[in-house]
């Protein structure tokens, strides 16, 4: 009985072990059979699709804006200089830096004591010269009377000589009487000549006296002008700057005392590239009197001021690039802006028809863009770049109505499959569900430069004497790339505009 029980238990254990072995074998066989299929599937990865933002190429009429940087300058500035040496005995109460004066206000007065004395002496010299001229003219009149009397005496002697000759011819007069008449006539002629010489001398004396009087009058005028120049009034309402004068101070001739600036006549000087300058010209080749906007920043506040293009610089400085242009502000507010302020100017060009505006990141430097094709695969198209507008490009010769990728990336190219994503609203907090698990193409903080902008920055770096050679090489290497870091471009364009 016990043997049978043990035999039954052994059979049960053996049966269970056999069942386990068969089950393990089945599982192993199935794993061996399905293993190559799963391995093959693992070796063939699923095609990766990048999420990209897309937009549609829409035709439009766009007015390009030229953006430049410059400084405000005064359109009317007057240097106040001392016309003569002396002591400053009076200064205007507003004669200090930032002081405002009205037209006609007394600015300064130099001690007039010596000038008044000089004017009085010049006046007496003129009176003396006038008296000398009167005396010379009187002497001339007397000399002329004496010359007339001598002429009359000569005429009488001529008549007497003629009578003696007639009597001598008739034998009535003697030879001695004829000789006496002849000698008398000769003496009268000599007297006339002497009187004429006196008249000529007196005429020269009158002329000399007149010259002396003119000279004395000129001296008097100079003395009076010097006295008037000792005090200076403001020729126009303005603000004083660079004031160096002090009450009671000694000044030398032509010493600079201050600068008077007209705050109502403000203009902005800025530089543009040669290509941009050509777009500001009219059909006659002269600068257009176009309206423009000047932006002044005060902290976080940006104020726009109206202005108008006025003129271009007369020459190009050796150490500068581009063309210097001036624009006049329309009714500037002197309490808000001052000469020397750094500003941004925006000048509208002529409108461009049948063009599209795209982000600068959507195109390469030569104008290639990526279009969304069939099955969400990318195609490449060539666009014509017309203008760079900050972070945007104005292009033409594009397939209007097609969708394009708004930001190119290295991993994007022809034939790549993408997941299109519409641009999110500024206040959107969620991403489209279709792109939730799809990797997005990274944004690049770089911009594509046109040849003019790149050449202007390169010329500025190469002409810099303060920059170290290794830094120059670093910047030039960055500028040689198709796309340049935005911070680098903004830094050097700001330095170029500021003339640093």
C-alpha positions as a printed NumPy array, in Angstrom:
array([[  0.   ,   0.   ,   0.   ],
       [  2.737,   2.398,   0.882],
       [  4.723,   1.331,  -2.193],
       [  1.806,   2.119,  -4.454],
       [  1.39 ,   5.541,  -2.924],
       [  5.01 ,   6.367,  -3.459],
       [  4.871,   5.113,  -7.036],
       [  1.822,   7.278,  -7.754],
       [  3.515,  10.35 ,  -6.307],
       [  6.588,   9.744,  -8.475],
       [  4.498,   9.425, -11.59 ],
       [  2.698,  12.675, -10.776],
       [  5.964,  14.536, -10.303],
       [  7.384,  13.101, -13.516],
       [  4.249,  14.114, -15.419],
       [  4.424,  17.648, -14.093],
       [  8.115,  17.932, -15.006],
       [  7.417,  16.653, -18.511],
       [  4.634,  19.198, -18.923],
       [  6.964,  22.01 , -17.883],
       [  9.648,  20.829, -20.316],
       [  7.166,  20.684, -23.182],
       [  5.819,  24.154, -22.351],
       [  9.331,  25.634, -22.234],
       [ 10.176,  23.993, -25.528],
       [  7.094,  25.411, -27.169],
       [  7.875,  28.886, -25.909],
       [ 11.496,  28.615, -27.072],
       [ 10.452,  27.427, -30.512],
       [  7.952,  30.22 , -30.909],
       [ 10.567,  32.788, -29.832],
       [ 13.05 ,  31.34 , -32.285],
       [ 10.477,  31.4  , -35.052],
       [  9.348,  35.034, -34.483],
       [ 12.768,  36.431, -33.556],
       [ 14.044,  37.271, -37.123],
       [ 10.841,  39.184, -37.951],
       [ 11.052,  41.398, -34.885],
       [ 14.778,  41.98 , -35.425],
       [ 14.17 ,  42.982, -39.028],
       [ 11.479,  45.412, -37.915],
       [ 13.829,  46.925, -35.367],
       [ 16.476,  47.318, -38.034],
       [ 14.095,  49.376, -40.241],
       [ 13.296,  52.601, -38.223],
       [ 10.227,  54.662, -38.946],
       [ 10.884,  57.854, -41.089],
       [ 11.2  ,  60.904, -38.865],
       [  9.023,  63.928, -39.656],
       [  9.985,  67.356, -38.297],
       [  7.389,  69.822, -37.175],
       [  7.798,  73.085, -39.094],
       [  5.837,  76.308, -39.104],
       [  4.405,  77.171, -42.491],
       [  2.841,  80.207, -44.1  ],
       [  1.37 ,  81.066, -47.484],
       [  3.076,  83.23 , -50.097],
       [  0.633,  86.094, -50.599],
       [  1.145,  88.786, -53.283],
       [  1.024,  92.341, -51.975],
       [  2.214,  95.907, -52.526],
       [  4.877,  96.658, -49.921],
       [  6.632,  99.912, -49.065],
       [ 10.175,  99.041, -47.935],
       [ 11.575, 100.961, -44.99 ],
       [ 15.236, 101.958, -44.76 ],
       [ 16.379, 101.808, -41.15 ],
       [ 19.486, 103.714, -40.087],
       [ 20.978, 105.239, -36.963],
       [ 22.201, 108.773, -36.417],
       [ 22.555, 111.701, -34.053],
       [ 20.635, 114.914, -33.665],
       [ 22.455, 118.126, -34.557],
       [ 21.552, 121.788, -34.426],
       [ 20.768, 123.311, -37.78 ],
       [ 21.82 , 126.774, -36.529],
       [ 24.758, 127.194, -34.158],
       [ 26.658, 130.384, -33.306],
       [ 30.031, 130.548, -31.575],
       [ 30.252, 133.506, -29.211],
       [ 33.819, 134.878, -29.251],
       [ 35.29 , 137.97 , -27.634],
       [ 36.044, 140.502, -30.406],
       [ 38.713, 142.189, -28.281],
       [ 40.649, 141.745, -25.062],
       [ 39.248, 143.125, -21.834],
       [ 37.36 , 142.465, -18.622],
       [ 33.848, 141.036, -18.571],
       [ 31.875, 143.544, -16.52 ],
       [ 28.417, 142.135, -17.249],
       [ 26.981, 138.702, -18.081],
       [ 23.39 , 137.664, -18.683],
       [ 21.744, 135.797, -15.844],
       [ 21.21 , 132.819, -18.178],
       [ 24.819, 132.859, -19.416],
       [ 25.602, 129.305, -18.3  ],
       [ 25.375, 125.816, -19.737],
       [ 21.774, 125.101, -20.642],
       [ 20.678, 128.702, -20.11 ],
       [ 17.897, 129.863, -22.425],
       [ 18.003, 133.365, -23.899],
       [ 15.527, 135.258, -26.066],
       [ 16.316, 137.145, -29.244],
       [ 17.785, 140.569, -28.398],
       [ 18.813, 139.68 , -24.826],
       [ 22.161, 141.09 , -23.677],
       [ 24.634, 138.22 , -23.394],
       [ 27.829, 139.906, -22.187],
       [ 29.586, 143.27 , -21.976],
       [ 33.34 , 143.937, -21.949],
       [ 34.664, 146.946, -19.964],
       [ 33.991, 149.891, -22.346],
       [ 36.082, 152.58 , -20.569],
       [ 39.112, 152.385, -22.859],
       [ 36.893, 151.978, -25.889],
       [ 34.911, 155.096, -25.024],
       [ 38.164, 157.046, -24.613],
       [ 39.408, 155.753, -27.951],
       [ 36.143, 156.81 , -29.593],
       [ 36.39 , 160.314, -28.086],
       [ 39.989, 160.689, -29.307],
       [ 38.955, 159.497, -32.739],
       [ 36.23 , 162.138, -32.752],
       [ 38.717, 164.929, -31.948],
       [ 41.021, 163.64 , -34.671],
       [ 38.16 , 163.884, -37.133],
       [ 37.425, 167.465, -36.032],
       [ 41.097, 168.358, -36.423],
       [ 41.17 , 166.843, -39.896],
       [ 38.033, 168.747, -40.857],
       [ 39.652, 172.007, -39.725],
       [ 42.781, 171.212, -41.718],
       [ 40.679, 170.527, -44.786],
       [ 38.822, 173.831, -44.393],
       [ 42.134, 175.692, -44.081],
       [ 43.517, 173.995, -47.168],
       [ 40.423, 174.839, -49.168],
       [ 40.597, 178.51 , -48.088],
       [ 44.265, 178.712, -49.091],
       [ 43.368, 177.224, -52.447],
       [ 40.689, 179.843, -53.046],
       [ 43.146, 182.654, -52.253],
       [ 45.76 , 181.135, -54.507],
       [ 43.236, 180.958, -57.329],
       [ 42.385, 184.674, -56.832],
       [ 46.062, 185.591, -56.954],
       [ 46.472, 183.51 , -60.103],
       [ 43.534, 185.328, -61.711],
       [ 45.079, 188.698, -60.775],
       [ 48.396, 187.633, -62.275],
       [ 46.592, 186.599, -65.441],
       [ 44.953, 190.014, -65.664],
       [ 48.357, 191.686, -65.125],
       [ 49.792, 189.608, -67.931],
       [ 46.953, 190.607, -70.232],
       [ 47.663, 194.306, -69.531],
       [ 51.368, 193.824, -70.211],
       [ 50.492, 192.134, -73.504],
       [ 48.421, 195.144, -74.514],
       [ 51.209, 197.581, -73.54 ],
       [ 53.77 , 195.603, -75.503],
       [ 51.512, 195.587, -78.543],
       [ 51.178, 199.425, -78.346],
       [ 54.918, 199.886, -78.076],
       [ 55.476, 197.683, -81.086],
       [ 52.951, 199.714, -83.078],
       [ 54.58 , 202.978, -82.032],
       [ 57.985, 201.578, -82.831],
       [ 56.839, 200.562, -86.287],
       [ 55.632, 204.144, -86.894],
       [ 58.894, 205.52 , -85.547],
       [ 57.303, 207.239, -82.604],
       [ 58.626, 204.996, -79.772],
       [ 62.232, 204.375, -79.061],
       [ 63.897, 200.978, -78.791],
       [ 64.369, 201.462, -75.045],
       [ 60.64 , 201.895, -74.505],
       [ 59.928, 198.746, -76.525],
       [ 62.475, 196.788, -74.477],
       [ 60.954, 198.032, -71.215],
       [ 57.472, 196.862, -72.313],
       [ 58.87 , 193.486, -73.296],
       [ 60.573, 193.006, -69.918],
       [ 57.405, 194.028, -68.081],
       [ 55.399, 191.478, -70.032],
       [ 57.928, 188.718, -69.199],
       [ 57.812, 189.603, -65.489],
       [ 54.011, 189.41 , -65.499],
       [ 54.138, 185.997, -67.149],
       [ 56.592, 184.743, -64.518],
       [ 54.317, 186.   , -61.761],
       [ 51.389, 184.101, -63.316],
       [ 53.417, 180.901, -63.434],
       [ 54.338, 181.293, -59.767],
       [ 50.709, 181.833, -58.83 ],
       [ 49.664, 178.739, -60.812],
       [ 52.273, 176.692, -58.982],
       [ 50.819, 177.875, -55.682],
       [ 47.328, 176.853, -56.855],
       [ 48.583, 173.395, -57.801],
       [ 50.26 , 172.995, -54.418],
       [ 47.129, 174.114, -52.598],
       [ 45.012, 171.687, -54.622],
       [ 47.328, 168.847, -53.549],
       [ 47.055, 170.089, -49.984],
       [ 43.264, 169.926, -50.178],
       [ 43.428, 166.379, -51.537],
       [ 45.818, 165.376, -48.749],
       [ 43.546, 166.977, -46.168],
       [ 40.573, 165.058, -47.57 ],
       [ 42.528, 161.776, -47.341],
       [ 43.497, 162.572, -43.775],
       [ 39.873, 163.312, -42.926],
       [ 38.722, 160.021, -44.491],
       [ 41.356, 158.12 , -42.513],
       [ 40.296, 159.789, -39.275],
       [ 36.652, 159.023, -39.996],
       [ 37.496, 155.358, -40.627],
       [ 39.35 , 155.274, -37.333],
       [ 36.323, 156.8  , -35.646],
       [ 34.054, 154.166, -37.226],
       [ 36.36 , 151.387, -36.025],
       [ 36.382, 152.845, -32.532],
       [ 32.588, 153.047, -32.544],
       [ 32.3  , 149.455, -33.83 ],
       [ 34.704, 148.25 , -31.154],
       [ 32.566, 149.943, -28.532],
       [ 29.443, 148.326, -29.961],
       [ 31.155, 144.915, -30.076],
       [ 32.027, 145.23 , -26.42 ],
       [ 28.433, 144.161, -25.759],
       [ 26.688, 141.291, -27.574],
       [ 22.991, 140.528, -27.869],
       [ 21.438, 137.23 , -28.913],
       [ 20.669, 137.237, -32.665],
       [ 18.076, 134.49 , -32.141],
       [ 16.403, 132.651, -29.284],
       [ 18.45 , 129.68 , -28.191],
       [ 20.234, 127.693, -25.512],
       [ 23.828, 128.245, -24.397],
       [ 26.399, 125.461, -24.259],
       [ 30.151, 125.121, -23.624],
       [ 30.146, 128.284, -21.495],
       [ 33.62 , 129.319, -20.283],
       [ 33.105, 133.002, -19.387],
       [ 32.804, 134.24 , -15.81 ],
       [ 31.874, 137.698, -14.476],
       [ 34.989, 139.838, -13.983],
       [ 37.169, 137.465, -15.958],
       [ 39.815, 138.635, -18.394],
       [ 39.312, 137.513, -21.97 ],
       [ 41.634, 137.698, -24.936],
       [ 40.717, 138.661, -28.458],
       [ 38.81 , 135.92 , -30.311],
       [ 38.496, 133.811, -27.155],
       [ 35.527, 131.431, -27.268],
       [ 33.001, 132.281, -24.567],
       [ 30.068, 129.975, -25.375],
       [ 27.999, 128.385, -28.134],
       [ 24.436, 129.477, -28.875],
       [ 22.216, 126.681, -30.221],
       [ 18.813, 127.142, -31.819],
       [ 16.579, 124.422, -30.286],
       [ 13.856, 125.055, -32.851],
       [ 16.13 , 124.093, -35.753],
       [ 17.123, 120.456, -35.184],
       [ 18.274, 118.013, -37.832],
       [ 19.466, 114.42 , -37.783],
       [ 22.636, 113.216, -39.493],
       [ 22.799, 109.531, -40.409],
       [ 24.609, 107.211, -42.796],
       [ 23.166, 104.809, -45.338],
       [ 24.85 , 102.426, -47.732],
       [ 25.419, 103.45 , -51.334],
       [ 22.695, 101.034, -52.426],
       [ 20.212, 102.503, -49.951],
       [ 21.194, 106.045, -50.974],
       [ 20.365, 105.281, -54.601],
       [ 16.813, 104.397, -53.525],
       [ 16.384, 107.841, -51.962],
       [ 16.978, 109.668, -55.255],
       [ 14.312, 110.944, -57.616],
       [ 14.25 , 110.595, -61.389],
       [ 16.524, 113.654, -61.73 ],
       [ 19.192, 112.084, -59.524],
       [ 18.698, 114.421, -56.56 ],
       [ 17.593, 113.554, -53.039],
       [ 13.837, 113.177, -52.636],
       [ 12.191, 115.456, -50.054],
       [ 10.469, 112.449, -48.542],
       [  8.712, 112.393, -45.192],
       [ 10.25 , 110.068, -42.637],
       [ 10.137, 109.136, -38.952],
       [ 12.761, 109.683, -36.258],
       [ 12.495, 107.42 , -33.215],
       [ 13.795, 108.67 , -29.869],
       [ 14.015, 106.205, -26.999],
       [ 13.665, 107.274, -23.379],
       [ 13.928, 104.18 , -21.22 ],
       [ 11.286, 101.788, -22.508],
       [  9.313, 104.535, -24.209],
       [  9.886, 105.143, -27.916],
       [  8.595, 108.4  , -29.379],
       [  8.223, 108.978, -33.113],
       [  8.969, 112.451, -34.474],
       [  8.146, 113.563, -38.037],
       [ 11.028, 114.685, -40.234],
       [ 11.837, 115.31 , -43.881],
       [ 14.897, 114.503, -45.973],
       [ 16.891, 117.681, -46.564],
       [ 20.286, 117.112, -48.19 ],
       [ 23.246, 114.785, -48.614],
       [ 26.803, 115.304, -47.418],
       [ 29.198, 117.064, -49.786],
       [ 31.944, 114.441, -49.561],
       [ 32.723, 110.979, -48.216],
       [ 35.236, 110.878, -45.368],
       [ 38.189, 108.534, -45.795],
       [ 37.48 , 106.597, -42.592],
       [ 33.716, 106.339, -43.145],
       [ 31.525, 104.104, -45.267],
       [ 28.256, 104.895, -47.021],
       [ 26.738, 108.306, -47.621],
       [ 25.943, 110.954, -45.01 ],
       [ 22.362, 112.254, -45.211],
       [ 20.644, 115.055, -43.282],
       [ 16.972, 115.375, -42.425],
       [ 15.168, 118.23 , -40.683],
       [ 12.758, 117.582, -37.845],
       [  9.306, 119.111, -38.218],
       [  8.457, 121.282, -35.197],
       [ 10.91 , 119.653, -32.751],
       [ 10.181, 119.785, -29.024],
       [ 13.241, 121.305, -27.335],
       [ 12.122, 119.999, -23.948],
       [ 12.202, 116.412, -25.217],
       [ 15.171, 116.224, -27.597],
       [ 18.576, 117.858, -27.719],
       [ 21.511, 117.882, -30.131],
       [ 23.661, 114.828, -29.548],
       [ 20.786, 112.403, -28.913],
       [ 21.181, 109.003, -30.582],
       [ 18.117, 108.182, -32.703],
       [ 16.766, 105.633, -35.155],
       [ 15.489, 106.857, -38.52 ],
       [ 13.031, 105.057, -40.772],
       [ 12.645, 106.25 , -44.362],
       [  9.97 , 104.834, -46.69 ],
       [ 11.061, 103.835, -50.183],
       [  8.899, 103.714, -53.256],
       [  6.243, 100.919, -53.095],
       [  7.048,  97.526, -54.645],
       [  4.208,  95.705, -56.418],
       [  3.547,  91.963, -56.649],
       [  5.957,  90.953, -53.9  ],
       [  5.769,  88.83 , -50.75 ],
       [  7.122,  89.39 , -47.265],
       [  8.685,  86.359, -45.563],
       [ 10.815,  85.871, -42.43 ],
       [ 14.546,  86.235, -42.986],
       [ 14.999,  82.738, -41.531],
       [ 12.928,  81.272, -44.377],
       [ 15.54 ,  81.871, -47.086],
       [ 19.229,  81.305, -47.656],
       [ 21.6  ,  84.094, -48.582],
       [ 20.99 ,  83.458, -52.277],
       [ 17.186,  83.366, -51.89 ],
       [ 16.329,  79.643, -51.778],
       [ 13.154,  78.769, -49.847],
       [ 11.487,  75.466, -48.926],
       [  7.953,  74.8  , -50.187],
       [  5.487,  72.273, -48.847],
       [  4.825,  69.686, -51.548],
       [  2.863,  66.493, -51.969],
       [  2.742,  64.093, -49.033],
       [  4.116,  66.903, -46.851],
       [  7.537,  66.608, -48.435],
       [  9.711,  69.659, -48.971],
       [ 10.596,  71.212, -52.306],
       [ 13.126,  73.974, -52.914],
       [ 12.387,  77.102, -54.953],
       [ 14.498,  80.082, -55.946],
       [ 13.216,  83.539, -54.959],
       [ 14.577,  86.956, -55.885],
       [ 15.587,  88.941, -52.809],
       [ 14.603,  92.603, -53.116],
       [ 14.983,  94.026, -49.613],
       [ 16.062,  93.076, -46.102],
       [ 13.649,  94.521, -43.549],
       [ 15.052,  93.621, -40.141],
       [ 13.839,  90.058, -39.495],
       [ 11.889,  89.947, -42.762],
       [ 12.642,  89.74 , -46.472],
       [ 10.773,  91.197, -49.423],
       [ 10.924,  88.706, -52.3  ],
       [  9.509,  88.278, -55.764],
       [  9.467,  85.579, -58.47 ],
       [  7.886,  83.117, -56.031],
       [  4.91 ,  80.743, -56.526],
       [  2.169,  82.763, -54.872],
       [ -0.432,  80.664, -53.095],
       [  2.061,  77.924, -52.137],
       [  2.954,  77.2  , -48.531],
       [  6.552,  77.602, -47.402],
       [  8.659,  76.85 , -44.321],
       [  9.109,  79.979, -42.218],
       [ 12.414,  78.872, -40.631],
       [ 15.049,  76.803, -42.4  ],
       [ 17.273,  74.421, -40.442],
       [ 20.214,  72.185, -41.288],
       [ 18.132,  69.001, -41.121],
       [ 15.545,  70.361, -43.569],
       [ 15.965,  69.888, -47.288],
       [ 14.413,  68.661, -50.505],
       [ 12.408,  65.464, -50.03 ],
       [ 12.294,  65.62 , -46.238],
       [  8.891,  64.785, -44.794],
       [  7.569,  67.302, -42.297],
       [  4.563,  67.915, -40.126],
       [  3.198,  71.373, -41.024],
       [  2.203,  73.556, -38.107],
       [  0.361,  76.849, -38.478],
       [  2.056,  79.781, -36.704],
       [  0.814,  80.012, -33.134],
       [ -1.   ,  83.106, -31.939],
       [  1.082,  85.358, -29.652],
       [ -1.03 ,  84.386, -26.63 ],
       [ -1.394,  80.694, -27.454],
       [ -0.527,  78.387, -24.576],
       [ -0.784,  75.042, -26.323],
       [  0.741,  73.43 , -29.392],
       [ -1.276,  71.757, -32.131],
       [ -2.   ,  68.128, -31.198],
       [ -0.6  ,  66.845, -34.483],
       [  2.83 ,  68.13 , -33.54 ],
       [  2.771,  67.252, -29.862],
       [  5.142,  64.316, -30.21 ],
       [  7.034,  65.553, -33.272],
       [ 10.492,  67.183, -32.893],
       [ 10.514,  70.804, -34.009],
       [ 13.237,  72.334, -36.157],
       [ 15.336,  74.698, -34.021],
       [ 15.213,  78.456, -34.564],
       [ 18.48 ,  80.146, -35.529],
       [ 19.336,  83.574, -34.12 ],
       [ 21.139,  84.542, -37.318],
       [ 20.293,  86.695, -40.31 ],
       [ 21.347,  86.718, -43.933],
       [ 23.216,  89.872, -44.977],
       [ 23.134,  91.437, -48.405],
       [ 26.401,  92.434, -50.043],
       [ 26.117,  96.131, -49.117],
       [ 25.534,  95.544, -45.405],
       [ 28.253,  92.904, -45.233],
       [ 30.766,  95.13 , -47.08 ],
       [ 29.992,  98.121, -44.833],
       [ 30.649,  96.146, -41.639],
       [ 33.797,  94.501, -43.049],
       [ 35.187,  97.887, -44.125],
       [ 34.471,  99.322, -40.681],
       [ 36.299,  96.456, -38.935],
       [ 39.301,  96.594, -41.271],
       [ 39.616, 100.383, -40.828],
       [ 39.445, 100.21 , -37.024],
       [ 42.726, 101.083, -35.314],
       [ 41.507, 100.291, -31.785],
       [ 40.532,  96.674, -32.448],
       [ 43.128,  93.967, -31.801],
       [ 44.18 ,  91.816, -34.798],
       [ 42.874,  88.613, -33.217],
       [ 39.477,  90.223, -32.599],
       [ 39.403,  91.494, -36.171],
       [ 40.053,  87.975, -37.432],
       [ 37.277,  86.606, -35.226],
       [ 34.698,  89.143, -36.444],
       [ 35.73 ,  88.788, -40.088],
       [ 35.4  ,  85.013, -39.821],
       [ 31.841,  85.407, -38.516],
       [ 30.998,  87.818, -41.323],
       [ 32.274,  85.376, -43.941],
       [ 29.5  ,  82.904, -43.081],
       [ 26.28 ,  82.816, -45.123],
       [ 24.296,  83.784, -42.021],
       [ 25.715,  86.075, -39.337],
       [ 24.676,  86.279, -35.664],
       [ 22.087,  88.996, -35.237],
       [ 23.866,  90.439, -32.192],
       [ 27.064,  90.923, -34.213],
       [ 25.247,  92.778, -36.995],
       [ 23.33 ,  95.059, -34.629],
       [ 26.483,  95.832, -32.624],
       [ 28.568,  96.982, -35.585],
       [ 25.753,  98.836, -37.356],
       [ 25.178, 100.794, -34.164],
       [ 28.903, 101.614, -33.949],
       [ 28.958, 102.695, -37.612],
       [ 25.968, 104.972, -37.123],
       [ 27.559, 106.525, -34.046],
       [ 30.866, 107.147, -35.829],
       [ 32.816, 105.178, -33.203]])
